[in-house]
Amino acid sequence: MALMDKMKAQAAQLAQKAQEAGKAGQSKIVDVQAKRRADGLLRELGAAVYAQRTGSATGDTAGDIDRLVSELSKLESENGPLDASDTGSSAGEATNENENPPEGGFTL
């Protein structure tokens, strides 16, 4: 019976670890979704401000800016500070000219 008790204890430990991993994964998904939402809102806000500054704004632009700022503030209060420093990374990262060339000496 001691063997059976050890197996049950190990199964319980594995179940606990799997549950913790599941919770961590779910938390990561929520974080990624919040970041994507913030990135989209920041992009819309930038477009609205750009339209306003270049004179191509519509009558709704000021209201849109207020709405977007409000949504961003709510998102920030729910998920912590926004990190807008890397919002352009999904479109392709800019390469630094001082970086070493890829293996083989090729440069683009």
Secondary structure, 3 states (H helix, E strand, C coil): CHHHHHHHHHHHHHHHHHHHHHHHHHHHHHHHHHHHHHHHHHHHHHHHHHHHHHCCCCCCHHHHHHHHHHHHHHHHHHHCCCCHHHCCHHHCCCCCCCCCCCCCCCCC
